Structures are given as structure tokens and as C-alpha cells.
Amino acid sequence: MPVALDDARILIIGLGLMGGSLGLALRGRAGQVAGIDPDMPTREEALAVGAVDVAYAPGDADAAATADLLVLATPLGAMSSALRAVVPHLPGDAVVTDLGSVKGPIAREIARILPREVCYVPGHPMAGSEVAGIGGARADLYTGAHWILCGPSHPLVDEMVAATGATASSMDAERHDRIVAHTSHLPLVMAVTAASVGLRAFGDDPDGFLRLRAGGFRDTTRVAAGAPRMGADICTYNREELLPLVDGAIADLVRLREWIAEDDGGELTTFMSNVRETLLKARRSECSH
């Protein structure tokens, strides 16, 4: 019979924003919350803020030996190596999940590493913040979020998700990656681009530029202030879905440039009106559910 969450020993690998927030949400709800992180100051802060009961450095065999649920919360590019380091010590009845924002490629990597008897449930909580690291961790980060699970369900994972205040939803990995490419990954690319253009233009006075920036710039570029490695991993791991969208964005920018250069207010208005009406329709539909 699967162990219940209140008796479970949870091991979180990666104690940054996502892993630290998960630890804060689970403390007092799980039997024990342990963490692994290569950075000693991060481990010390995670202990100090109460994100974990105990913190280990990578390579400590004791960390995984009694884990009921292992949660991979590292950047995507570090998940495979982090998992390989603990797999020899992981109990055969342990459950593994991850918090990666790309599911297809990373799920295939993880499945190749895990022994056949270990249950793996690919996951992605649709939550985050531009404040990276354990310093940005919050117990309520996942409250009200959609937590996508791509694979077989498991009671312990379901309990963990519910304990954070999130709502679990099932979806196949390919559909997940296609959707987040539109809703999250392309917006990240566009935010970084917009920020780069503005900062490059005012490179001699970036502080003055940022002090006078309008709300639209702040809203548009907020996610560009997130963890760079995580952003780069998102782009490369989901490149098959993302590249056609980047090409489409480039094509739209070329059209917009032509209309601006030609002083064609009619085409600009039509283009913006169509986008606006589609957004408003989507928001009305969302509010009605």
C-alpha cells in the first residue's frame, strides 16, 4: 500500500525558487522534507527559512536511501546528471516526479535512467517568479496553480500537489510542450528581446532608462529578469515547438515594420484590433468557467 504524504519522506533535488517553494509548502504536511543542492549557502538558507528539515550536498548516499518521493527541481539541463547521482541509492518502491517546464524530451531522458520498477510521473507546476533562487521561495507559490501531470497517476504525487494548493490536470507530454511554447516560452523570448533592445539603446544611462520606463515595458519584460540558465534550457529543450513560433513572430514584426514605415495606420489598426478581440474573447471565456 502506498505511503501517505503525512508519513512520506520527500527528497527535493534543487533548492532554488521552485524546489524551495515546494519544501516550504510541504513542511508540516509530509513526514520529512529533505533537500540536495550543490551550493552550500543555498543549503544553509533553505534550512534557515524552513524549506527543508535536512539538507545534503550532492553525492551523499544517505540522501536518497530512504526517500519515498524524489522531486527533481533543478534546471532542465541538470536533471539527468542529478538523477544519475542518486539512482543507485534510491529504493525500488520510490516514486519520482519533476518540475520541468518542458516534458517530452526531459521525460524520455529520465525514463531511460530510472530502473523499470521505479514509478515516474512527469510534472510541471504552472507557477513561477522573476525572483530566482531560494531567496524568492514562497510557501504559497503553487496556490491556485495548474499542476500538469504527464503520465500514470500516483496517490503520493496527487497528495503532494493537493498539499501545495495546486490543482492537478492530466495531459500528454507533446500537447503540453506545444501549449507552453505558445503561452510561456515564446513570451520569454519576446520579453528578453524587448528588454535587450531598450537596454542597448540606452546603454550609456541604463539606470535613467529603467527609472523612466513605462508600465508596459515593466509588464512585458518582467519574465526576462528570471534565471538565465533556466530560460536557456527552456528554449533548447523545447526548440522543436519554439522555433516555428519564433519564425512566426519574426514574420509579424516584418509586417509591422512595413506598415509603420509606410504610415499605414489602417493595417496597423486592423492587426491590433484582431489581436485585441481574440484576447478579449479568450478572457471572457476563461471568466465564464
N, C-alpha and C positions, 0 to 999 in steps of 0.2 A: 504493500500500500504506500503511495507517495507520501513523503513527509509534508506536513502542513507548514505554512510560512512562519507561524509563530515558534516553531521548533527548528526551522531551517537555518543552516549555516550558509550565508551568502558570501561569495568572493567576487569583488569587483576589480577588474584589471584596468587601470587608468583612472586616476583620481582628479581629473580636471573638472570642467563645468558639468558635463553630463554625468560622469561617474560619481563626482562629489555630491551632486544634487540627488542622485538616486540613493546614495548612502544616507543622506540627511532624511529623505522621505521614508526609508525603511527602518531606521534606528527606532527601537522600541516596538516594532511590528514583526521583526524577524528574530530568530533565536540569537544569531550573531551576524554582524556585518564586518567583514574583513576587506582589506584593500591591498593591491600591489601597485606601486608606482616607482619608476626609476629615479625620481627626483626626491632627495631627502627633505628639502624644505616643504615640498608638496605633501609628503607623508606626515610631516610634523604638523602642518596646518590642518590637514584632514582630521588628525587626532584631536587637535585643539578645538576645532569647531564642532566636533561630534559627528563627523560624516562616517567614521568607522570606529569599531571597537579596538581593532588591532591593524597595524599597517606593516607590510612586508616589502623588502626590496626584491627585485626580480631574481629568480634563481633559488629562492628559499623553498626547499621541498615541502616544508610543513604547511605552506600557504594553501596548497590545493588538496592535501591529503584527506581532509575531512569535509570538503565542500559538497553541499547538496545542489547548489545552483551557482554556476560560474557565469558572470556577466562581462562581456568584452566591451569596454568603454574607451578604448584607445582610438587615435586616428585610424582611418581605414588602412593606410599603408603599414601600420604596425601590428595589426590584429593577428596576422598569420604567425609572425615570429613570437608574439606574446603567448599565443595559444600553444605553440610547439614547446615552449619552455615549461609549461605546466602539465601537458597531456600525460607524460609518464607517471605523474603522481595523482592523477585525477581518478576518483573511484568510478567503477564501471556503471554504477547506477546514478551518477551525477547528471544534471541537466545543464545544457549550455545555451545561452542566448547572447545576442549582441545588440548594440545601439547604433549600428552603422546606418548612415543616410543613403547608402546605395546597397541594394540587396542581392541582385543576381550574381555579379562577379564575386563579391565577398562571401556569399553563402556557399558558392561552389568551392572556394578556397578552403573554408572552414570544414566543410563536409569531407574533403579529401584528407584533412589532418586528423579528424576525430576517429577513434575506434568505432566500429559499427554498432556496438551496444550502447554508446552514449547518445542520449536524445538531444537533438539540436533544434531549437526554434528560432529562426531568423527574426529579428525585430527592429523596429525603428520608431521611437517616440517622436512625434511631430512637435518638438519644442526646442527652444534654444535661446541664446542671448548673445549679443555682441561682446559681452564681458567674458573673456576667456579665462580658463584656469579655475582652481579651487576657490580663488577669491570671489568668483562670480556665482558659486554654487548656492542654491536656494532649495529649501525643503518643498516649496510649492511650485517648482519649475514645471512639473508634469501635470499639475492640477488642471483638469479640463481639457487636456490634450488628447488627440487621437494617437493611439499606440498601434502601429501596424505590425501584424504578425504574419509572416510568410512561411507557412509550413504546418506541420502537425501541432495541434494544441497540446498543452501540458498543464495540469492543475496548478503546479507550483509557479509557473510563469504567469498564468492567469491571475493568481493571488497577488503576485508581486506587482503586476500592472494595476490592479484594483487598489492596492495599498498606496500607490503614489497619487491616486485621484484621477488617473487617466482612464480612457475608455478603449478597450481592445477592439480592433477590427481585423478581419482576415482579408488577405489579398495575395494574389500570386506575385512573385518577385518581378517578373517582366513588366506587368502593369504598374506596379509600384514605381519602378525606375523610370518608366515613361512619364508618369504623372509628376513625380518630383523634379524631373528635368525641366518641366514647364513651370511648376509652381515655386520651386526653390533654387534650383541650380542655375537656370538662365538669369533669374533676378540677381543672384550673386554676381555673375559675370558682368551684368549691366551696371550693378552698383559699383563694383571695382573700377569699371571703365569710366563711369561718370565722375567718381572721386579722383581718379588719375588725371583726367582732363582738367578739372578745376585746379587741382594742386600744382599741376605742371604749368598752367598759365600764370599762377601767382607764386611761383617758386621763390621769388625774392622776398615775399611777405606772406608766408602761409598762415601765420598766426592772425594777421589782419584779415585775410580772406575768410578764415574759419569763424572769426568773431562776427563778420557781417553776412555770413551765409544765411539764406532764407530757409524757412521751414521745409520747403520742397526738397532742397539739397540734403538737409538732415534726414528726412524720411527716406529719400531714395538711396542714400549711401550708408544707412545705418549698418546693414549687414556686412559692408566692406571692412568694418572695424573688428570683425571676428578673427578667430585663429587662422593665420595664413596657411599652415600645414593642412589643417582640416579642409579649408577651401580648395587647395590644390588637389588633395586626394579625391574630393567630391568630383572635381572636373575630370580627372584622369580615369577614375573607376567607372564613371557614367558617360564616358565620351561618346559611345555609340548612340546614345539617346540625345546627348547635349549638342554634338557638332551640327546636326541639321538645324537645330533651333538657333544656334549662333549664326549659321548661314542665313536663316530667315530674318534675323534681327539686322544683319548687315544689309540685306536687300531692302528692308523697310527704311533703314537710315539713308540709303542711297536715294530712295524715292522722296523721303522727306527733305533731303538736301536739295534735290532738283526743284521741288515745289517752293522751298524757301528762296532759292537763287532766282527763280522765275517770278517771285512775288505772287504766287498762285494761292491766294487765300481761300479760294473755293475748294480746291483739292485738299488743302490742309484742314479746313473745317469739316469736310466730309469724312476724311480719315479719322480725325479726332472724335467726331460725333459717333461714328460707327463703334469705335473702341469704347466710348463712354456708355452708349446704350447697352452694349454687351455686358459691361461690368455691372451696370445698374440692374439689369435683368438677373444676372447671377446672384447679386446680393439680395434682391427681393426673394428669389427662390430659396436662398440659404436661410433667410429670416422666417420663411413660412414653414420650415421643417423643425 
